[in-house]
Amino acid sequence: MTGRLPQVIDDEAPVFLISTAARLAGMHPQTLRTYDRLGLVVPKRTKGRGRRYSAKDITRLRLVQYLSQDEGINLNGVRRILELRAEADRLRRDLERLSVELRRVHSPPRGTRVYAATVTGDIWPRGQVQPRLRELLP
């Protein structure tokens, strides 16, 4: 029987047991339980309440470990940093969504052209430099 691997591997798929996740993150499984209890890295749960970690969770575990051990930040500080990162990510997504919407609302309908005219009656496509001004520019 030949199985096919998915074309894209989901970073958020909860596939790692706590022992495997701990080994991949370079930690003791009890540390993962502590981080779960504190809400720093919360894995998905199976129906039997077993923890399942994703690749994204393991990356987050490594970040928590780096901040706490290498940078000397206490776990409350780490929690706040993670909250701020999540908020910044959400704001970036909102900004991108609103930028797309703004461009859609303020752009002329497809196939139309917008022109501008001077008091003398000269006409040129809007957004381009006026012919007379172009001659004056260096």
DRENTOR-801629 format. One record per residue: x, y, z of N, C-alpha, C, CB in turn; residue in three letters. Coordinates in nm, 4 decimals, m for minus. Atoms other than C-alpha are relative to their C-alpha. Glycine has a CB too. Layout:
! DRENTOR-801629
+----------+----------+----------+----------+----------+----------+----------+----------+----------+----------+----------+----------+------+
|       nu |       nv |       nw |      cau |      cav |      caw |       cu |       cv |       cw |      cbu |      cbv |      cbw | code |
+----------+----------+----------+----------+----------+----------+----------+----------+----------+----------+----------+----------+------+
|        X |        Y |        Z |        X |        Y |        Z |        X |        Y |        Z |        X |        Y |        Z |  ALA |
...
+----------+----------+----------+----------+----------+----------+----------+----------+----------+----------+----------+----------+------+
! end
This chain:
! DRENTOR-801629
+----------+----------+----------+----------+----------+----------+----------+----------+----------+----------+----------+----------+------+
|       nu |       nv |       nw |      cau |      cav |      caw |       cu |       cv |       cw |      cbu |      cbv |      cbw | code |
+----------+----------+----------+----------+----------+----------+----------+----------+----------+----------+----------+----------+------+
|   0.0849 |  m0.1183 |   0.0000 |   0.0000 |   0.0000 |   0.0000 |   0.0891 |   0.1241 |   0.0000 |  m0.0964 |   0.0001 |   0.1228 |  MET |
|  m0.0790 |  m0.1223 |   0.0069 |   0.1429 |   0.3350 |  m0.0986 |  m0.0867 |   0.1154 |   0.0468 |   0.0537 |   0.0252 |  m0.1441 |  THR |
|   0.0723 |  m0.1159 |  m0.0516 |   0.0331 |   0.6354 |   0.0993 |   0.0567 |   0.1268 |  m0.0608 |   0.0074 |   0.0059 |   0.1539 |  GLY |
|  m0.0441 |  m0.1288 |   0.0534 |   0.0542 |   0.9905 |  m0.0172 |   0.0116 |   0.1004 |   0.1121 |  m0.0966 |   0.0514 |  m0.1082 |  ARG |
|  m0.0181 |  m0.1072 |  m0.0972 |   0.1942 |   1.2697 |   0.1909 |  m0.0742 |   0.1231 |  m0.0485 |   0.1503 |   0.0313 |   0.0219 |  LEU |
|   0.0677 |  m0.1234 |   0.0432 |   0.0021 |   1.5960 |   0.1901 |   0.0991 |   0.0940 |  m0.0676 |  m0.0671 |   0.0708 |   0.1203 |  PRO |
|  m0.0839 |  m0.0953 |   0.0715 |   0.1350 |   1.8639 |  m0.0420 |   0.0517 |   0.1097 |   0.0928 |  m0.0777 |   0.0618 |  m0.1157 |  GLN |
|  m0.0374 |  m0.1030 |  m0.0961 |   0.1424 |   2.1143 |   0.2426 |  m0.0189 |  m0.0570 |   0.1401 |  m0.0847 |   0.1305 |  m0.0201 |  VAL |
|   0.0099 |   0.0479 |  m0.1374 |   0.2132 |   2.0253 |   0.6029 |  m0.0486 |   0.1155 |   0.0868 |   0.1373 |  m0.0556 |   0.0513 |  ILE |
|   0.0624 |  m0.1021 |  m0.0834 |  m0.0024 |   2.2181 |   0.8465 |   0.0801 |   0.0186 |   0.1287 |  m0.1462 |  m0.0378 |   0.0323 |  ASP |
|  m0.0776 |  m0.0312 |  m0.1202 |   0.2104 |   2.3898 |   1.1153 |  m0.0847 |  m0.0024 |   0.1269 |   0.0649 |   0.1358 |  m0.0147 |  ASP |
|   0.0885 |  m0.0045 |  m0.1162 |  m0.0941 |   2.4004 |   1.3411 |  m0.0660 |  m0.1341 |   0.0294 |  m0.1061 |   0.1048 |  m0.0207 |  GLU |
|   0.0576 |   0.1321 |  m0.0235 |  m0.1817 |   2.0307 |   1.3187 |   0.0567 |  m0.0590 |   0.1290 |   0.0279 |  m0.0944 |  m0.1200 |  ALA |
|  m0.0472 |   0.0552 |  m0.1279 |  m0.1639 |   1.8800 |   1.6710 |   0.0394 |  m0.1471 |  m0.0152 |  m0.1090 |   0.0147 |   0.1085 |  PRO |
|  m0.0439 |   0.1361 |   0.0311 |   0.0476 |   1.5718 |   1.6036 |   0.1019 |  m0.0571 |   0.0975 |   0.0575 |  m0.0029 |  m0.1367 |  VAL |
|  m0.1085 |   0.0482 |  m0.0855 |   0.3226 |   1.5480 |   1.8681 |  m0.0481 |  m0.0281 |   0.1424 |   0.1137 |   0.1019 |   0.0028 |  PHE |
|   0.0239 |   0.0325 |  m0.1409 |   0.2855 |   1.3698 |   2.2016 |   0.0894 |   0.0891 |   0.0863 |   0.0276 |  m0.1520 |   0.0289 |  LEU |
|  m0.0766 |  m0.0872 |  m0.0887 |   0.4186 |   1.5578 |   2.5022 |   0.1471 |  m0.0411 |   0.0070 |  m0.0609 |  m0.0011 |   0.1398 |  ILE |
|  m0.1398 |   0.0457 |  m0.0075 |   0.7323 |   1.3414 |   2.5164 |   0.0779 |   0.0412 |  m0.1244 |   0.0059 |  m0.1528 |   0.0172 |  SER |
|  m0.0660 |  m0.0387 |   0.1256 |   0.8143 |   1.4095 |   2.1510 |   0.0174 |   0.1511 |  m0.0057 |  m0.0812 |  m0.0492 |  m0.1223 |  THR |
|  m0.0073 |  m0.1460 |   0.0007 |   0.7353 |   1.7809 |   2.1818 |   0.1087 |   0.0485 |   0.0947 |  m0.1355 |   0.0612 |   0.0389 |  ALA |
|  m0.1028 |  m0.0385 |  m0.0970 |   0.9556 |   1.8060 |   2.4899 |   0.1393 |  m0.0241 |  m0.0574 |  m0.0177 |  m0.0783 |   0.1319 |  ALA |
|  m0.1299 |   0.0319 |   0.0587 |   1.2430 |   1.6362 |   2.3084 |   0.0333 |   0.0996 |  m0.1125 |   0.0007 |  m0.1457 |  m0.0542 |  ARG |
|  m0.0223 |  m0.0940 |   0.1103 |   1.2006 |   1.8600 |   1.9998 |   0.0309 |   0.1406 |   0.0503 |  m0.1219 |   0.0038 |  m0.0910 |  LEU |
|  m0.0214 |  m0.1332 |  m0.0565 |   1.1928 |   2.1713 |   2.2202 |   0.1206 |   0.0045 |   0.0926 |  m0.1234 |   0.0451 |   0.0751 |  ALA |
|  m0.1155 |   0.0044 |  m0.0895 |   1.4851 |   2.0541 |   2.4340 |  m0.0370 |   0.0264 |   0.1445 |   0.1031 |   0.0997 |  m0.0441 |  GLY |
|   0.0499 |  m0.0238 |  m0.1355 |   1.2830 |   2.0546 |   2.7562 |  m0.0451 |  m0.1304 |   0.0639 |  m0.1159 |   0.1010 |  m0.0017 |  MET |
|   0.0578 |   0.1126 |  m0.0733 |   1.1533 |   1.8201 |   3.0207 |  m0.1524 |   0.0064 |  m0.0171 |   0.0411 |   0.0034 |   0.1529 |  HIS |
|   0.1460 |  m0.0020 |   0.0143 |   0.7866 |   1.7157 |   2.9765 |  m0.0715 |   0.0769 |   0.1108 |  m0.0518 |  m0.1407 |  m0.0036 |  PRO |
|   0.0640 |  m0.0742 |  m0.1093 |   0.7067 |   1.8652 |   3.3187 |   0.0001 |   0.1503 |  m0.0280 |   0.0715 |  m0.0288 |   0.1334 |  GLN |
|  m0.0053 |  m0.1420 |   0.0368 |   0.8142 |   2.2058 |   3.1851 |  m0.1146 |   0.0335 |  m0.0946 |   0.1360 |   0.0350 |  m0.0655 |  THR |
|   0.1121 |  m0.0218 |   0.0918 |   0.5588 |   2.1723 |   2.9042 |  m0.1319 |   0.0025 |   0.0754 |  m0.0034 |  m0.1089 |  m0.1081 |  LEU |
|   0.1225 |   0.0001 |  m0.0815 |   0.2907 |   2.0874 |   3.1605 |  m0.0143 |   0.1322 |   0.0755 |   0.0011 |  m0.1187 |   0.0999 |  ARG |
|   0.0019 |  m0.1277 |  m0.0724 |   0.3860 |   2.3974 |   3.3606 |  m0.0394 |   0.1138 |  m0.0939 |   0.1381 |   0.0286 |   0.0638 |  THR |
|   0.0333 |  m0.1047 |   0.0962 |   0.3740 |   2.6195 |   3.0513 |  m0.1468 |  m0.0088 |  m0.0418 |   0.0909 |  m0.0100 |  m0.1234 |  TYR |
|   0.1413 |   0.0188 |   0.0323 |   0.0336 |   2.4712 |   2.9660 |  m0.0858 |   0.0549 |   0.1134 |  m0.0319 |  m0.1499 |  m0.0250 |  ASP |
|   0.0770 |  m0.0468 |  m0.1165 |  m0.0965 |   2.5368 |   3.3186 |   0.0012 |   0.1526 |   0.0096 |   0.0566 |  m0.0610 |   0.1298 |  ARG |
|  m0.0120 |  m0.1463 |  m0.0060 |   0.0300 |   2.8984 |   3.3000 |  m0.0587 |   0.0690 |  m0.1227 |   0.1456 |   0.0394 |   0.0150 |  LEU |
|   0.0592 |  m0.0573 |   0.1202 |  m0.1245 |   2.9466 |   2.9556 |   0.1012 |   0.0543 |  m0.0995 |  m0.0931 |   0.1084 |   0.0380 |  GLY |
|  m0.1038 |  m0.0501 |   0.0920 |   0.2072 |   3.0180 |   2.7806 |  m0.0021 |  m0.0754 |  m0.1325 |   0.1391 |  m0.0120 |   0.0645 |  LEU |
|   0.0127 |   0.0843 |   0.1193 |   0.1796 |   2.7286 |   2.5349 |  m0.1084 |  m0.1016 |   0.0320 |   0.1378 |  m0.0707 |  m0.0393 |  VAL |
|   0.1154 |   0.0847 |  m0.0295 |  m0.1582 |   2.5582 |   2.5310 |  m0.0219 |  m0.0947 |  m0.1184 |  m0.1283 |   0.0865 |   0.0279 |  VAL |
|   0.0185 |   0.0965 |   0.1089 |  m0.1654 |   2.2390 |   2.3221 |  m0.1470 |  m0.0380 |  m0.0159 |   0.0842 |  m0.1258 |   0.0252 |  PRO |
|   0.1342 |   0.0547 |   0.0207 |  m0.4763 |   2.0855 |   2.1723 |  m0.0123 |  m0.1249 |   0.0873 |  m0.0266 |  m0.0333 |  m0.1528 |  LYS |
|   0.0243 |   0.1180 |  m0.0834 |  m0.6356 |   1.8007 |   2.3692 |  m0.0748 |  m0.1052 |  m0.0812 |  m0.0803 |   0.0377 |   0.1277 |  ARG |
|   0.0741 |   0.1108 |   0.0587 |  m0.7520 |   1.4603 |   2.2568 |  m0.1261 |  m0.0208 |   0.0818 |   0.0860 |  m0.1303 |  m0.0052 |  THR |
|   0.1219 |   0.0297 |  m0.0766 |  m1.0862 |   1.3214 |   2.3693 |   0.0334 |  m0.0545 |   0.1372 |  m0.0879 |  m0.0999 |  m0.0752 |  LYS |
|  m0.0431 |   0.0533 |  m0.1291 |  m0.8973 |   1.1422 |   2.6469 |   0.0795 |   0.1009 |   0.0816 |   0.0827 |  m0.1241 |  m0.0208 |  GLY |
|  m0.0668 |  m0.1120 |  m0.0672 |  m0.7466 |   1.4825 |   2.7511 |   0.1525 |  m0.0027 |  m0.0155 |  m0.0355 |  m0.0007 |   0.1471 |  ARG |
|  m0.1441 |   0.0002 |   0.0249 |  m0.3971 |   1.3943 |   2.6236 |   0.0420 |   0.1231 |  m0.0791 |   0.0411 |  m0.1270 |  m0.0747 |  GLY |
|  m0.0509 |  m0.1185 |   0.0685 |  m0.1880 |   1.6848 |   2.5024 |   0.0571 |  m0.0394 |  m0.1356 |   0.1073 |   0.0712 |   0.0855 |  ARG |
|  m0.0585 |   0.0172 |   0.1321 |  m0.1002 |   1.7123 |   2.1326 |   0.0541 |   0.1364 |  m0.0445 |  m0.1055 |  m0.0571 |  m0.1029 |  ARG |
|  m0.0679 |  m0.1238 |   0.0376 |   0.1490 |   1.9749 |   2.0206 |   0.0192 |   0.0079 |  m0.1504 |   0.1350 |   0.0108 |   0.0707 |  TYR |
|  m0.0244 |  m0.0249 |   0.1421 |   0.1876 |   2.1280 |   1.6756 |   0.1422 |   0.0537 |  m0.0174 |  m0.1051 |   0.1005 |  m0.0584 |  SER |
|  m0.1313 |  m0.0588 |   0.0286 |   0.5048 |   2.2487 |   1.5053 |   0.0026 |   0.1456 |   0.0469 |   0.0329 |  m0.0089 |  m0.1522 |  ALA |
|   0.0090 |  m0.1386 |  m0.0462 |   0.3873 |   2.6015 |   1.5845 |   0.0149 |   0.0076 |   0.1528 |  m0.1345 |   0.0626 |  m0.0439 |  LYS |
|  m0.0138 |   0.0060 |  m0.1462 |   0.3569 |   2.5078 |   1.9537 |   0.1465 |  m0.0206 |   0.0393 |  m0.0876 |  m0.1140 |   0.0583 |  ASP |
|  m0.1403 |   0.0273 |  m0.0316 |   0.7143 |   2.3746 |   1.9522 |   0.0850 |   0.1247 |  m0.0231 |   0.0530 |  m0.1174 |  m0.0851 |  ILE |
|  m0.0698 |  m0.1271 |   0.0235 |   0.8398 |   2.6996 |   1.7996 |  m0.0257 |   0.0966 |   0.1148 |  m0.0448 |   0.0632 |  m0.1338 |  THR |
|   0.0352 |  m0.0873 |  m0.1131 |   0.6548 |   2.8877 |   2.0740 |   0.0693 |  m0.0459 |   0.1283 |  m0.1531 |   0.0024 |   0.0208 |  ARG |
|  m0.0718 |   0.0528 |  m0.1167 |   0.8044 |   2.6586 |   2.3408 |   0.1463 |   0.0459 |  m0.0017 |  m0.0075 |  m0.1550 |   0.0030 |  LEU |
|  m0.1394 |  m0.0429 |   0.0122 |   1.1517 |   2.7402 |   2.2114 |   0.0148 |   0.1498 |   0.0268 |   0.0538 |  m0.0338 |  m0.1396 |  ARG |
|  m0.0032 |  m0.1440 |  m0.0254 |   1.0720 |   3.1121 |   2.2191 |  m0.0133 |   0.0274 |   0.1495 |  m0.1124 |   0.0718 |  m0.0781 |  LEU |
|   0.0179 |  m0.0171 |  m0.1446 |   0.9480 |   3.0890 |   2.5794 |   0.1298 |  m0.0360 |   0.0722 |  m0.1179 |  m0.0878 |   0.0524 |  VAL |
|  m0.1247 |   0.0420 |  m0.0627 |   1.2631 |   2.9005 |   2.6758 |   0.1108 |   0.1033 |  m0.0233 |   0.0429 |  m0.1371 |  m0.0539 |  GLN |
|  m0.1019 |  m0.1007 |   0.0308 |   1.4861 |   3.1551 |   2.4998 |  m0.0207 |   0.1257 |   0.0844 |  m0.0029 |   0.0357 |  m0.1500 |  TYR |
|   0.0275 |  m0.1226 |  m0.0746 |   1.3149 |   3.4530 |   2.6617 |   0.0259 |  m0.0179 |   0.1498 |  m0.1443 |   0.0441 |  m0.0230 |  LEU |
|  m0.0152 |   0.0195 |  m0.1443 |   1.3171 |   3.3016 |   3.0089 |   0.1430 |  m0.0350 |   0.0396 |  m0.0937 |  m0.1089 |   0.0473 |  SER |
|  m0.1345 |   0.0443 |  m0.0399 |   1.6599 |   3.1371 |   3.0120 |   0.1109 |   0.0901 |  m0.0531 |   0.0237 |  m0.1413 |  m0.0480 |  GLN |
|  m0.1088 |  m0.0786 |   0.0590 |   1.8748 |   3.3385 |   2.7725 |  m0.0133 |   0.1495 |   0.0270 |   0.0052 |  m0.0237 |  m0.1491 |  ASP |
|   0.0218 |  m0.1439 |  m0.0203 |   1.7165 |   3.6805 |   2.8205 |  m0.0331 |   0.0341 |   0.1452 |  m0.1122 |   0.0488 |  m0.0903 |  GLU |
|   0.0249 |  m0.0244 |  m0.1420 |   1.6313 |   3.6390 |   3.1898 |  m0.1342 |   0.0634 |   0.0303 |   0.1066 |   0.0864 |   0.0544 |  GLY |
|   0.1326 |  m0.0585 |  m0.0206 |   1.2673 |   3.7432 |   3.1549 |  m0.0847 |  m0.0999 |   0.0796 |  m0.0686 |   0.0359 |  m0.1374 |  ILE |
|   0.0831 |   0.0911 |  m0.0787 |   1.0320 |   3.6021 |   3.4160 |  m0.1226 |  m0.0413 |  m0.0815 |  m0.0430 |   0.0664 |   0.1338 |  ASN |
|   0.1086 |   0.0568 |   0.0792 |   0.7315 |   3.3995 |   3.3002 |  m0.1171 |   0.0966 |  m0.0180 |  m0.0490 |  m0.1273 |   0.0647 |  LEU |
|   0.1043 |  m0.1020 |   0.0204 |   0.4870 |   3.6870 |   3.3575 |   0.0401 |   0.0967 |  m0.1106 |  m0.0266 |   0.0778 |   0.1308 |  ASN |
|  m0.0498 |  m0.0847 |   0.1082 |   0.7048 |   3.9027 |   3.1333 |  m0.0089 |  m0.0703 |  m0.1340 |   0.1436 |   0.0417 |   0.0269 |  GLY |
|   0.0108 |   0.0792 |   0.1226 |   0.7168 |   3.6244 |   2.8754 |  m0.1459 |  m0.0023 |  m0.0467 |   0.0528 |  m0.1452 |   0.0227 |  VAL |
|   0.1424 |   0.0013 |   0.0351 |   0.3361 |   3.5996 |   2.8876 |  m0.0406 |   0.1319 |  m0.0661 |  m0.0863 |  m0.0256 |   0.1254 |  ARG |
|   0.0358 |  m0.1322 |   0.0540 |   0.3073 |   3.9753 |   2.8265 |   0.0592 |   0.0188 |  m0.1398 |   0.0496 |   0.1126 |   0.0944 |  ARG |
|  m0.0631 |  m0.0092 |   0.1325 |   0.5523 |   3.9594 |   2.5335 |  m0.0806 |  m0.0802 |  m0.1018 |   0.1469 |  m0.0511 |   0.0051 |  ILE |
|   0.0787 |   0.0825 |   0.0918 |   0.3522 |   3.6759 |   2.3775 |  m0.1352 |   0.0645 |  m0.0307 |  m0.0208 |  m0.1399 |   0.0590 |  LEU |
|   0.1271 |  m0.0699 |   0.0223 |   0.0274 |   3.8703 |   2.4258 |   0.0187 |   0.1166 |  m0.0964 |  m0.0581 |   0.0505 |   0.1335 |  GLU |
|  m0.0258 |  m0.1147 |   0.0874 |   0.1793 |   4.1793 |   2.2614 |   0.0311 |  m0.0438 |  m0.1431 |   0.1157 |   0.0831 |   0.0552 |  LEU |
|  m0.0278 |   0.0526 |   0.1346 |   0.3120 |   3.9724 |   1.9700 |  m0.1292 |  m0.0417 |  m0.0698 |   0.0969 |  m0.1200 |   0.0076 |  ARG |
|   0.1275 |   0.0434 |   0.0574 |  m0.0334 |   3.8201 |   1.9179 |  m0.0840 |   0.1206 |  m0.0408 |  m0.0778 |  m0.0877 |   0.1004 |  ALA |
|   0.0757 |  m0.1212 |   0.0321 |  m0.1924 |   4.1648 |   1.9289 |   0.0582 |   0.0702 |  m0.1225 |  m0.0010 |   0.0959 |   0.1201 |  GLU |
|  m0.0643 |  m0.0616 |   0.1169 |   0.0615 |   4.3047 |   1.6811 |  m0.0326 |  m0.0781 |  m0.1274 |   0.1530 |   0.0075 |   0.0201 |  ALA |
|   0.0360 |   0.0829 |   0.1158 |  m0.0056 |   4.0111 |   1.4455 |  m0.1438 |   0.0254 |  m0.0424 |   0.0197 |  m0.1489 |   0.0319 |  ASP |
|   0.1407 |  m0.0265 |   0.0305 |  m0.3804 |   4.0709 |   1.4707 |  m0.0167 |   0.1377 |  m0.0646 |  m0.0855 |  m0.0093 |   0.1279 |  ARG |
|   0.0088 |  m0.1352 |   0.0561 |  m0.3358 |   4.4431 |   1.4031 |   0.0559 |   0.0056 |  m0.1419 |   0.0749 |   0.0993 |   0.0893 |  LEU |
|  m0.0550 |   0.0056 |   0.1364 |  m0.1169 |   4.3684 |   1.0988 |  m0.1012 |  m0.0600 |  m0.0980 |   0.1305 |  m0.0827 |  m0.0020 |  ARG |
|   0.1022 |   0.0625 |   0.0857 |  m0.3862 |   4.1383 |   0.9587 |  m0.1155 |   0.0965 |  m0.0245 |  m0.0528 |  m0.1307 |   0.0641 |  ARG |
|   0.1075 |  m0.0982 |   0.0148 |  m0.6529 |   4.4024 |   1.0245 |   0.0404 |   0.1117 |  m0.0944 |  m0.0386 |   0.0580 |   0.1358 |  ASP |
|  m0.0489 |  m0.1073 |   0.0860 |  m0.4412 |   4.6705 |   0.8583 |   0.0028 |  m0.0442 |  m0.1458 |   0.1396 |   0.0448 |   0.0443 |  LEU |
|  m0.0043 |   0.0510 |   0.1374 |  m0.3860 |   4.4556 |   0.5495 |  m0.1407 |  m0.0138 |  m0.0563 |   0.0729 |  m0.1356 |  m0.0054 |  GLU |
|   0.1385 |   0.0160 |   0.0447 |  m0.7566 |   4.3715 |   0.5286 |  m0.0635 |   0.1355 |  m0.0297 |  m0.0825 |  m0.0749 |   0.1060 |  ARG |
|   0.0567 |  m0.1336 |   0.0211 |  m0.8546 |   4.7381 |   0.5652 |   0.0653 |   0.0719 |  m0.1180 |   0.0156 |   0.0840 |   0.1266 |  LEU |
|  m0.0685 |  m0.0610 |   0.1150 |  m0.5918 |   4.8480 |   0.3116 |  m0.0572 |  m0.0526 |  m0.1306 |   0.1515 |  m0.0272 |   0.0061 |  SER |
|   0.0593 |   0.0599 |   0.1196 |  m0.7312 |   4.6057 |   0.0550 |  m0.1392 |   0.0579 |  m0.0230 |  m0.0068 |  m0.1543 |   0.0130 |  VAL |
|   0.1355 |  m0.0542 |   0.0109 |  m1.0835 |   4.7269 |   0.1274 |   0.0032 |   0.1468 |  m0.0432 |  m0.0745 |  m0.0144 |   0.1341 |  GLU |
|  m0.0118 |  m0.1410 |   0.0356 |  m0.9773 |   5.0922 |   0.1048 |   0.0370 |   0.0176 |  m0.1469 |   0.1036 |   0.0682 |   0.0884 |  LEU |
|  m0.0377 |  m0.0070 |   0.1428 |  m0.8071 |   5.0359 |  m0.2316 |  m0.1195 |  m0.0366 |  m0.0880 |   0.1200 |  m0.0950 |  m0.0303 |  ARG |
|   0.1160 |   0.0417 |   0.0788 |  m1.1185 |   4.8571 |  m0.3566 |  m0.1050 |   0.1106 |  m0.0065 |  m0.0615 |  m0.1274 |   0.0590 |  ARG |
|   0.1032 |  m0.1033 |  m0.0064 |  m1.3534 |   5.1338 |  m0.2445 |   0.0412 |   0.1266 |  m0.0755 |  m0.0307 |   0.0341 |   0.1454 |  VAL |
|  m0.0440 |  m0.1264 |   0.0595 |  m1.1400 |   5.4232 |  m0.3707 |   0.0564 |  m0.0123 |  m0.1401 |   0.1020 |   0.0621 |   0.0866 |  HIS |
|  m0.0505 |   0.0112 |   0.1367 |  m1.0259 |   5.2826 |  m0.7021 |  m0.1173 |   0.0100 |  m0.0960 |   0.0780 |  m0.1335 |  m0.0210 |  SER |
|   0.1096 |  m0.0116 |   0.0970 |  m1.2288 |   5.3670 |  m1.0103 |  m0.0365 |  m0.1386 |  m0.0534 |   0.0393 |   0.0951 |  m0.1172 |  PRO |
|   0.0399 |   0.1294 |   0.0560 |  m1.4291 |   5.0845 |  m1.1636 |   0.0916 |  m0.0398 |  m0.1151 |  m0.1460 |   0.0048 |  m0.0479 |  PRO |
|  m0.0875 |   0.0531 |   0.1042 |  m1.2301 |   4.8634 |  m1.3973 |  m0.0491 |   0.0430 |  m0.1378 |   0.0074 |  m0.1536 |   0.0085 |  ARG |
|   0.0360 |  m0.0408 |   0.1352 |  m1.2225 |   4.9902 |  m1.7542 |  m0.0337 |   0.1477 |  m0.0113 |  m0.1158 |  m0.0809 |  m0.0477 |  GLY |
|   0.0278 |  m0.1435 |   0.0079 |  m1.2868 |   5.3545 |  m1.6614 |   0.1314 |   0.0755 |   0.0125 |  m0.1009 |   0.0446 |   0.1108 |  THR |
|  m0.1171 |  m0.0847 |  m0.0101 |  m1.0362 |   5.6326 |  m1.6903 |  m0.0421 |   0.1319 |   0.0625 |   0.0660 |   0.0219 |  m0.1388 |  ARG |
|   0.0279 |  m0.1261 |  m0.0671 |  m1.0199 |   5.9434 |  m1.4790 |   0.0970 |   0.1034 |  m0.0545 |   0.0122 |  m0.0134 |   0.1557 |  VAL |
|  m0.0822 |  m0.1062 |   0.0563 |  m0.8950 |   6.2665 |  m1.6308 |  m0.0153 |   0.1264 |   0.0834 |  m0.0381 |   0.0269 |  m0.1472 |  TYR |
|   0.0047 |  m0.1304 |  m0.0659 |  m0.8158 |   6.6089 |  m1.4934 |   0.0147 |   0.1062 |  m0.1078 |   0.1121 |   0.0139 |   0.1097 |  ALA |
|  m0.0074 |  m0.1084 |   0.0974 |  m0.8429 |   6.9418 |  m1.6686 |   0.0488 |   0.1269 |   0.0676 |  m0.1371 |   0.0236 |  m0.0666 |  ALA |
|  m0.0459 |  m0.1290 |  m0.0518 |  m0.6756 |   7.2783 |  m1.6251 |  m0.1039 |   0.1049 |  m0.0336 |   0.1393 |   0.0389 |  m0.0587 |  THR |
|   0.0933 |  m0.1090 |   0.0302 |  m0.8528 |   7.6128 |  m1.6397 |   0.0048 |   0.0379 |  m0.1471 |   0.0311 |   0.1222 |   0.0859 |  VAL |
|  m0.0112 |  m0.0321 |   0.1433 |  m0.7266 |   7.6498 |  m1.9978 |  m0.0618 |  m0.1084 |  m0.0872 |   0.1467 |   0.0197 |  m0.0388 |  THR |
|   0.0650 |   0.1051 |   0.0766 |  m0.8961 |   7.3258 |  m2.0982 |   0.0897 |  m0.1170 |  m0.0347 |  m0.0545 |   0.0568 |  m0.1239 |  GLY |
|  m0.0879 |   0.1147 |   0.0249 |  m0.5904 |   7.0993 |  m2.1169 |  m0.0489 |  m0.1187 |   0.0820 |   0.1483 |   0.0340 |   0.0350 |  ASP |
|   0.0458 |   0.1211 |  m0.0674 |  m0.6815 |   6.7406 |  m2.0269 |   0.1125 |  m0.1030 |  m0.0019 |  m0.1288 |  m0.0567 |  m0.0675 |  ILE |
|  m0.1007 |   0.1067 |  m0.0076 |  m0.4511 |   6.4607 |  m1.9091 |  m0.0478 |  m0.1037 |   0.1011 |   0.1413 |   0.0567 |   0.0401 |  TRP |
|   0.0408 |   0.1041 |  m0.0959 |  m0.4869 |   6.1312 |  m1.7230 |   0.0371 |   0.0402 |   0.1423 |   0.0657 |  m0.1354 |  m0.0354 |  PRO |
|  m0.0222 |  m0.0353 |  m0.1401 |  m0.5222 |   6.1934 |  m1.3531 |   0.1087 |  m0.0886 |   0.0597 |  m0.1307 |  m0.0131 |   0.0811 |  ARG |
|  m0.1094 |   0.0728 |  m0.0611 |  m0.2187 |   6.0906 |  m1.1475 |   0.1307 |   0.0218 |  m0.0731 |  m0.0318 |  m0.1462 |   0.0050 |  GLY |
|  m0.1219 |  m0.0333 |   0.0721 |   0.0277 |   6.2057 |  m1.4115 |   0.0281 |   0.1491 |   0.0170 |  m0.0119 |  m0.0379 |  m0.1506 |  GLN |
|  m0.0385 |  m0.1409 |  m0.0135 |   0.2194 |   6.5313 |  m1.3979 |  m0.0542 |   0.0767 |  m0.1194 |   0.1554 |   0.0162 |   0.0106 |  VAL |
|   0.0511 |  m0.0830 |   0.1082 |   0.0616 |   6.8100 |  m1.5989 |   0.1110 |   0.0266 |  m0.1017 |  m0.0566 |   0.1330 |   0.0552 |  GLN |
|  m0.1031 |  m0.0219 |   0.1026 |   0.2412 |   6.8612 |  m1.9319 |   0.0837 |   0.1242 |   0.0249 |  m0.0640 |   0.0102 |  m0.1356 |  PRO |
|  m0.0763 |  m0.1239 |  m0.0214 |   0.3386 |   7.2206 |  m1.8486 |   0.0903 |  m0.0110 |   0.1218 |  m0.0949 |   0.1193 |   0.0164 |  ARG |
|  m0.0822 |   0.0171 |  m0.1192 |   0.4633 |   7.1253 |  m1.5010 |   0.1168 |  m0.0914 |  m0.0286 |  m0.0829 |  m0.0553 |   0.1152 |  LEU |
|  m0.1067 |   0.0940 |   0.0315 |   0.6678 |   6.8407 |  m1.6471 |   0.1192 |   0.0748 |  m0.0610 |  m0.0511 |  m0.1099 |  m0.0969 |  ARG |
|  m0.1091 |  m0.0767 |   0.0624 |   0.8675 |   7.0933 |  m1.8510 |   0.0787 |   0.0784 |   0.1039 |  m0.0555 |   0.0959 |  m0.1064 |  GLU |
|  m0.0659 |  m0.0793 |  m0.1027 |   0.9478 |   7.2902 |  m1.5346 |   0.0780 |  m0.0855 |   0.0974 |  m0.1010 |   0.0819 |   0.0745 |  LEU |
|  m0.0678 |   0.0876 |  m0.0965 |   1.0601 |   6.9869 |  m1.3335 |   0.1409 |  m0.0342 |  m0.0489 |  m0.0818 |  m0.1297 |   0.0228 |  LEU |
|  m0.1380 |   0.0333 |   0.0406 |   1.4345 |   6.9077 |  m1.3287 |   0.0111 |  m0.1428 |  m0.0488 |   0.0967 |   0.0218 |   0.1160 |  PRO |
+----------+----------+----------+----------+----------+----------+----------+----------+----------+----------+----------+----------+------+
! end
